[in-house]
Amino acid sequence: MAYDPYVPVEKNIDETQKILEDKLGIGKSFDVGQREIVVMERRIQLYYVTGLVDSELVVDLMTQLLLLNSLPHPNDDVFQTIHNRLVHQQVTVTDKVNDICTSVLSGLVAIIVDKETQAFVVDVRSYPGRGPSEPDTEKTVRGSRDGYTENIIVNTALTRRRIRTGKLRNIILKVGDQSKTDVVLMYIEDIADQSMVDEVKHRIEQVKVDGLTMTDKELEEFITGQVYNPYPLVRYTERPDVVAAHLYQGMIAIIVDTSPSVMIGPVTLFDHLTSVEEYRQTPAVGTFLRLIRYAGIIVSVFLMPTWLLFVLHPEYLPDFLNFIGPQEEGNIPIVLQVISGEIGMEFLRLASIHTPTAISSALGIVSAILIGQVAVDVGLFGPEILFYVAIGALGAFVTPSYELGLANKMFKLFIIVGTALLGLWGYIGTIVVGLIFLATMKSFGKPYLYPLIPFNFKALLKSVIRYPIPYRYNTHKRQEQQKSQPE
């Protein structure tokens, strides 16, 4: 049942109590608490959720309020006296029962005063969760070891620690008719496109759902309208330094409570190919790593389909590549071997994800050596098939974006099927269709293949070469201008 936003706080505290007990489930849910005290001859009730509040702060608030009974009160304004006594950095006043319910269920404490039509909401949240630690999927040899957690307050603090400007905006929104999940829209004013910010905010506000059970991923599908497109239109990261760098580039970040991942947009294909490790090394080394990564991704997508084309149609094979081709074909057709090998690699990946960490390494060794060797010995696969499948898997693992790696896997299977059915025309046709598909995609209005399509040479050069930081932000020009000016 959705809350009525227009239910006011009643002057009679008993009436407000009945409404809150019904909406919060007091007496039905053990973790929703209520405490009543008397201050200055007024009944005061506190509402909170055990486990989401800092118990010491709640006790301290009640202690400070009870001390009012032993102090003189020259001011007859009880409401204002209590307000001044709430020694906390964040105290708000509301006159809507719906806001009280949402706040209490979010981990705040609500304070109702008899004979008053307004209530206090104090932020005493203390969410359970782990501390900041380096993300497993975005490790770096050099650099910070902190990462986002499932606590939205901690996540915004980690970002603001790196962006100490008053123009950093954190707009909090509520999504979900029942869950009221906290969503923070983060951007830097005067750097991000305000029209894009307004559009994304409008899309989030228009989301109609009971709750975000899959947190940020479910929200992504609502705001991007993505249905069957496998390629990610936003980038996910668990590193605060990555988010800070993208915010300085004019992008926006979306943080969803209970998720350690942060969405970044609008992004291009080249944004998904950028890794933080490149900026932790010298520009030359960073450029080398980036080029190696690009080569690995290209090989992972096109190596197997190209090899299959040459095997099925050896007339296209150049003379200097005559050594390519299966020496032992196996007992099943080559096409089925290729498709089975690619799908089998996905079996191993999924198995490693769902395997306890203590034995996941052993699983990988057994799968790679035992199963692969037995498959070759019994004639199911040729050794060359397994070699190319393994090379393609390594190339997929170098992709910084996990979502992009999965999308490239589907694209590769699309090319393999086209090549198996139509030969050279199927190979070329599927690649062209895929490129056209990517060229027509947009992430919040930004072309997905920019700066390749539409072509921008300078921007493309910066995407391929890891520019030195001073040159990237043109600070060297300002330094030269300062040196040239007379003292």
N, C-alpha and C positions, 0 to 999 in steps of 0.2 A: 504494500500500500504506500503510495507516494505521499509525502508530507504536504500539508496545505501551507504555502508560504505566508498566508495572511492571517494565521491564527496568532492573536496577540497574547502577550503576557498579562494575565489577569491580576487585578489589584488584590484580590483575595488569594492568598498563597495556596489554600486548599484546592481551589479550582485549577490553578496552574499545576499543582502536584498531580491531580488526576490525569491531566493531559500528558504530562511527562512520563508518568508510570505506564501509561498505555503505549506511548510511542517508543519508549526506551526498553520496555519489557522488564521493568523492575519487579522482582519477585518471581519472574520466570527464567531470567538469565542470571546465573550466580555472579558473573563478573561485572555486572552493572551495579554500582553502589550509590547509596543515598545516606546523607548524614544531616541531622537537624540540630542547630544550636540556637541559643537565645542571646542576642547582642542588643544592648540599649533598649531592652523591653520589646524587641522585635524578633519574630521568628525568622531564622535564616536557614535555607536548605542548600546543600552542596550535592551536585550530581557528577559522577565520574565513572570511568571504566577501569577497573583494577587490571594492572598489567600494561596499560598504555600511559599511565601518569607516574610522575615521580612522587612516591608516597611521602618522602620527607618534605617536599614542597607543599603538599596538601596539608600535612600536619602543621607546618609553619604558618600557612595562611589561616587556619582555624585558631592557632595560638594568638596570632596578631589580632584577630577579630575579637577573641574572648578578652583580651587585655583592655579593650574599650570599656568593659563593664567596671573596671577599677579606676578609670580616669575621668576627670571632669569634662563636661561637654558644653562649652559656652555656645556652640553652634547647634541649633535645633534641627538642622538639615541632616537627618540620619543617613540618607542615601549618599550625600557628598562626604560625610565623615567616614563611612565605610569604604567609599571609593579611595579616599586618601590613605586608608589603612592597608590597602592591598599592595603590599610592597613587592611588586614584580615588574619586570621590564615590559611586559606586554599584557595589558588589560583593556578589553573592549566592552562596550555597552551595546546591548541589543534589546529590541522590544518584540522580537518574533520568536515563537516557540520552535519553528522549523530550524532557525539558525542555532538555537540552543541544542537541539537534538543532533544536528550535524557536527557541531563542535565537540559535544561530549563523546560521540562515537568516533571522533578523530583523535581523541586523547587529551582534550582540554577539560577543564573543570568549570561547571556553571554554578553561579551563586545567585539564588533567588531570595529577594527580600520582601517580607510581608508588607502590604499596603503600598507597593511600588509597581509601576507598569513597565519597568525596565529591569534587566538582569545583567550581571557581570559574567564575562567569559575570560578566564585566565589560562594562558598557555603554559601548562606544566607537563608537556609531553615528554615521555621517556620511552621511546619505542625499543622493543627487544630486537637484537640483531648483532651481527658481527662487526668488528672494527674494519677500517679501511685497510685493504691489502692489495698487492699487485694482482691484476686479472690474469688468469691462466692463459687466456687466448691472445693477450697483447703484451707479452713480456718483452723486455729490452735489457741489453747488457748494461748500458749506462742510463741513468735517469731515475725519476721518482718511483717509489714502490707503493704509493697509495693508490687506491682505486675506489670507485663508487660502491656503495652498499645498498641495502634495501630500505634505508632510512632517508626520506626525501629532505629532511632538515640537514643531515650530514652532507648530502650530495650538493645542495646549494651552497653550503659553507665551504666545501672543498673547491668549488668553482670560484666563489668570491675571493677566496684566499689568493687566487692567481690573477684576478681582475679587480684591482683596487681602484675602481672608478665609480663615481656617482651616477654614471650613465648606464651602468649595468642594471637591467630591468628584470625582475622576477615576478611575473604575473601568475598568481595562483588561481586555479579554476577547479570546479567540482564536476566530475563526470560519473554518471551512473545514477539512475533514479533511486536505487536501493543502496548501492555501495558507497556513493559519495566519495569516490576516489580522488585524492589530491593530485592535480596535474599542474606542473609549473612550466610556463612558457618563458624562456630565457633568451635575451638578446641584448645588444649594446645599442643604445639610442644614438642616432646620427650616423651609425655605420651600417646597420641593417636597413633594408628597404621597408619603410613603415607600412606601405600598402600590402606587402607580402606578410608582415607581422599581423596586420588586421585581418587578412584573409585566413591565415592559419588559426587565429583566435576565434574567428567566426565559425570555422569548421569544427573546432573542438566544442564550442558552445552548442552546436547543433546536433551533437552526438546524442542519440536517444537509445539507451540500453540500460538494463537492470544493474549490471555491474561489469567491470573490466576484469574478468577472470584471468585473462592472459596478459594483463597490464599493458605495456607499451606496444606489443605486437598487435593486440586487438585494436588499440587506438589508431595505430598506423593504417590499418585497413579501412577505418572509418574516414580518416582525413585525407588519404591519398586516393581512395576509390579503387584500389588495386584488387583485382579479382583473380584472373588467370595469368597475369604477367609474372614470370618467375624472377625477373631482375629487380633488385631492391631499389626503391625510390628514396629511401632515407638511409643514412649510415648509422650503425649502432657502435657504441664504444663504451668502455667501462673506465677510461682514463680521463681524469680531470684536465690534464695538460692538453690532450687532443681536443676536448670541448672548448677550452680557452682559445686555442689557436684558431679553430673554426669560427668562433664568435668574433674574433678580430678580423676575420675575412668577410664579415657581413652575413653570416649564416645565423640560424636560430637553433636553439636546443630545446627539447621537450623532455622533461623529467616526470616520470610516473611513480608515485609512491609504491613501495614494495618491490620495485624492480631495480637491479643494479646497473642496467643498461640505459643509456641516454640516446635518444634519437637526435640526429643532426640533419638539417635540410636547409635549402635545396642542395642536392649533391649531383655530381656528374659521375660518369664511369671512372674518370681519372682520380676523383676523390676517394673512391673505394680502393684504388691501387696504391694509395699513399700510406706509408708506415711511419710510426714515430721513431723507429730505429734510424731512419735516414737522417733525421735532424739531431741525433745524438752522436753522429760521426762528422768528420770533415766534409766539406762540400764535394770533394773529389770522390771520397769513399761513399758518401751518400748517393751520388749520381751512379756510381758503379753498382751499388746494391739495388737501386731502382731499376736500372737497365736489366740486371740479372733477373729481377722479379718479373718485369714485363716479358722477358724471353721465356721464363718458366711458365707463365700463364698462357702465352701463345702456344707453346709446345704442348701443354696439357690439353688444350682444346683441339688442335689441328693435327697432332702427330698421328694418333690412331686412325682418324678418317683418311688421312693422306696415305698412310701405309696400306689401309684396306683398298683404296682405289688402285694403287700400283699392283697389289696382289691379284685383284679381280680383273684388272686390265693392264697386263704387263706391257702392252704396246705404248703406253704413256710413260713408261719408266726410262729415264735417261741412261745412257750406256755406263756412265761413271757410278750409277747406283744399282748395277746388276746384282750386287750381293744381297739386296733387299728381297725378302720373300721367305716364306716358311720352309725350312729344311725338312721338318717333320710336320705334316699337315694335321695329324690326329685323325680320330674316327668320326668326328662330326664336322659339318661345313664350317668354313672359315668365318662366315658372317655370324653364325650362332656362337662360335668361340669368342669372337670379339664382344658381342652383346652380353654373353654370359660372364665374361671376364670383367666388364665394366660394372655390371649389376652385382657380381660377387664382391667387388671391392667395396661397394656400398653396404653389403651385408657385414663385412668386416668392420667398417666404420661405425655402423649402428651398434654392432656387438661391443665394440670398445667403449662406446658412450655409456651403455647400460651395464658394463662390467665394473665391479669394484676396483678402485685404483690399485689395490695391492696385487691384483692378478691380471690387470689389463696388459701390462708389458709381456707377461708370459703368454697371454692370448695372442698378441701380435706376432710373437716369435713362432708359436705353434702354427698359426694360420699361414704365415708367409712361407715357412720352410716345409712343414709336414704336408699341409693340404696342397700347396703348389707343386711340390715334388711328386706327390702321389698322383695328382691330376695329369702330370706329364708322363709318368711311368705307365699309367693305364691307357694313355692315348686320348684322353678327353681334350687336352690342350697341347698346342705346340709350345716349346720353350720361348719362341719369339713373341708369342701372344702375351705371355705373362710379363715379359720384359717391357713391352710397350705399355701395358696396363699399369705397371709399377711406375714407369716414367711419368705417365699422365697423372697418377695419384700424387707423386711428389710435386708436380707443377701446381696441382690444385691446393696443396697444403701451404704453398708460399703466398697464396692470396690473402692479404690482410683482412678482407671482409669475408666472414664465414658465409653470409648470405649470397655474395657474389660467386663464391666457389661452387655452391650448390647449383646456382643458375647456369654457370658455365658447363657444369656436368650435364645438365639437361640439353643445352645447346649442342654439346658434343654428340650426345646420343641422337639428336635430331639430324645432324650431318651424317652420322654413321648409317642411319636408316635410309636417308636419301641416296647416299652413295651405293648402298647395297641394292636398292631398287632401280635406280636410273643411271648408275655409273657416273661418268664425268659430268653429265648435265645435272644429275642429282647433287653431286658434290658442289658444283658451282652455284646451283640454284638455291640450295639450303643456306649457303653462306651469304648470298646476296639478300635473301629474304630476312635472315637474321640481322644483317647490317641495316637494312631498311627499317626493320622493326625498332632497333635501337635508335636510329636517327630520328624517328618520329616520337620517341618517348620524351616526356618532360617531367621534371621534379619540381613541383610548385611553380610551374611556368618556365623553368630553366631547362634548355635543351640538354639531353642526357649525354650526348657525345661532344659537348662543348669542351675545349676549343677546337676540336677537329671539325665538327659540323654544328653551327657555322664556323668557318675557318678563321682562326685568330693566331697568327704566327707567333707573336710574342707570348701569348698565354699558353700556347702549345709547347713552346720551348721551356717555359717554367714548369710545365707538367712533366716533361721528359727529363730535364736537368734539375738537379737539386741546387737551386740558387743559394749563394751566401746570404745570410739573414740581412746584413746591411743593404745589399743590392735589392733584395726582395721587397723591402719597405722603403727603398730610395733614401735611406738615411745618409748614405755616402754623399749624395748630392747636396744635402743640407750642410754636411760637414765641410765640403769644399767651398760652398758659398760663404760659410762663416770664416774660413781661413782667408778668402780673397777680400773680405771687407776690411777696410782700414780701421785700426784701433782708435 
